[in-house]
Amino acid sequence: MNKKKFSSLSNKIVFSIAFVSLIITLVVFIISSKINKEAFHQIEIEKADIIAQTIEPLIAVNIYLGMEERINQTILQLTENPNILAVKVLKNDKLIGYVESKEHKSSAKDFFVIKRAITQPNTTKTIGELVLTYSNKGYNELIAKYKNLTLMLVFTLVILFIFFGLYVKKLLFPLREISKLLKGYSVNKNIEVPFSSQNNEIGLISNTLNNMQKKILQYSKKQENINHFLEEKVNEKTLELSMQLYMDSLTGLPNRFSIFHEIAKIEDGALLIINIDDFKEINDFFGHVAGDGILKKFSNRLKSIFKDSEFINLKRLSGDEFALLFTQKPPLQEFIYIAEKLIKDVEKMIFFHEKNEISIRVTIGGAYQIEGALEKADIALKSAKKEQKPFLLYDEKLNIEDVYKKNMEWVRKLKKAIKHDKIVPYFQPIFNNYTDEIASYESLIRLIDDDGNVISPYFFLNIAKKSRLYSTLTKIMIEKSCIYFEHLNYDFSINLSVEDILDKDIVNFIKEKIQTHNVENRIIFEILESEGIEKYEEVFAFITQMKKLGCRIAVDDFGSGYSNFEHLLKLNVNYIKIDGTLIKNLDKDISAQIIVETIVDFAKRLNLLTVAEFVHNKEIFQKVKELNIDRTQGYYLSEPQKNTINN
Amino acid sequence: MKRAALLFFILASYAYGYTYNKLLLKAQASIFPKIIMLDKKLYEKLVDGKIVYTIVYEKSDYYTASEIGKFIESNYRHTSTQYAFKINLVEFSEFSSKTDATAIYILNSDTQVQELAKYANKKGIITFAYDINYLKSGFLFSLMLEKSAVIYLNKENLNSNKIDFVDSLYQIVNFIDKNSI
């Protein structure tokens, strides 16, 4: 930072006064000089005039008395006056007297001329003219004197101002000294400000500063005490908050934050994440108080199990998740042994709530490396849960991270496709096996990627379900299919998941669209049986609603899941679409033939139409016909197209 | 005309009376009437509104006086003044208190002229004398021709309240008293 140049106040005061005075002096000098010059000149003129006035009567008498020879004698006396350079006396424009000084003779030019009429004594009659040539010498001398005086005045003023400036500087010197001293001032340093004995403003300032210092010192001490007190309080609070931040209040165990903190310090370690299986059910069944009690007891038992293990730190990650952080990496066998032993130990644990005995089981995910240990152990835990294994160690070969990355990429693609209207229906015909004519079309979802490739739902449908985009896709398919078939004389089917049916928003959307496009009597909803229809009441209500509107219902993938004929009866569907896994080997697989035969027989008895899908060759198609399946769908007859065949 | 007058003066002086310096007579005839005009209280001295220049002479000097009168009259004729000018010739023997005069000019005389001078001063009449010696008798002005014409003024008679000339006159005259003549 540039240091500001010191600007002396005393100098400023003196210079400003000097400047103003100089300006005033100059103005006064110029004006007075002008006035004085005129006045001086006037004085000289008057002097010359007085002389002329004085001598004129004498000359007048001489002229009047005809004693003209005396005139020169008279006017000669005038030349004794050094300022009178020449005198002329004219009578009737005739020169009757003339004298001039030596100076005038030597052609001095600096003069002025006064003319005066000579009047006859005692009358006003003009009898001649007196011409006086008067030197400006006197005037010049006066001006010179005036200039000298002014210069002396200016010089005196300058001298006075110099002394004045020095005096002001001397007066203000103490202020400068005080400021120099105060530069080094700090709260704890007592400075004795000088000049306090002076009986003037400086003395007042010095005394005030000294008093101020005392007050500041007192205030500073008070402030220091307060600060010290506050510092202690802050430290206490910081410790408390730190405890709160890193400690779990329920179990008293270090929490998830402390793991992050600790993992960062560990060079090589390992991690186990312990998840209590179905803990939600304990909470739901026995209540949260019971759940919290079990968590406390469970944590105490874990503490007692690992109390002697110097390098194992127990943590609570979240509600039903605990972690064992190994600050030093144990041998792999020992690490696995600890996990497996813990699983067994937990299985033996019995917790009491009121009079109930509660047993719990745990699933453990392990990471045998400290880098990304939390994420890796978490992935391992999820994989273990998925595979229903009690313990799984994170393995790079699982490629779980890649799967996650791919899933995220598909979510991005899906969002983009929705935004740019690249989700489209493709139509696959379903043939009537008795007439070999198209009975209806199934609308199948497709995604058109950036390169124009048609992407099968196999790649994105599950991801869409996880990322909550599924309902959007359903809406797109319903709207586009309804629009497409609005003016076509074909029946068409659309797949609905149980989730769709349970979603009131989707159901309302379906109702609105089928009525808007007038396709109630031609639309068939295919409900996936393989997903397991758990909430029968809601599904049944949906089917009833749709049937009232004139819609038809098909059960898709029948025979793949826990096919329940009783439920099927209750649902009052119109079609049964036999699961593709049964059809695709129908020509060779005897078991499949028996199951299909049973399904067809069952359907015939209930007066339901059957549909065989995934018919991909001639042999299967013939078998389908042999088994009296009513409709056929598959690549053998036609693969899904952008448009219906006639279009 | 001037030449003729000069010739007359020369001849007359040889024939009668006192001898006069003709040049002086002429100078006095030219200047004295003008001095009257320099009196600031002239209006008090007028006779019937006129300036009466009384020349007092001895019988033998009649012609001189007469010529002087003529000379003055001819000179005065060429000058423009606010007052009329009258020449009054009076012999010494005939002069009395009844004689009108604004100014009196005396030529030479054997008689005592002190009384006349005294009377004139008393009356405030301006007095001129041909001869400077008459100033001893109390006459006011006389004129001598030196390097130039010099007017003499008797300072003893200036005390009269009735005599008050322009100041500049006093600057060109030579003041004299009884002792200095």
Interface residues (C-beta under 8 A of the other chain):
Chain A: P57 L58 A60 V61 N62 Y64 L65 G66 M67 E69 R70 T74 P121 N122 T123
Chain B: S30 I31 K34 I35 M37 L38 D39 K40 L42 Q82 S148 A149 I151 V166 D167 S168 L169 Q171 I172
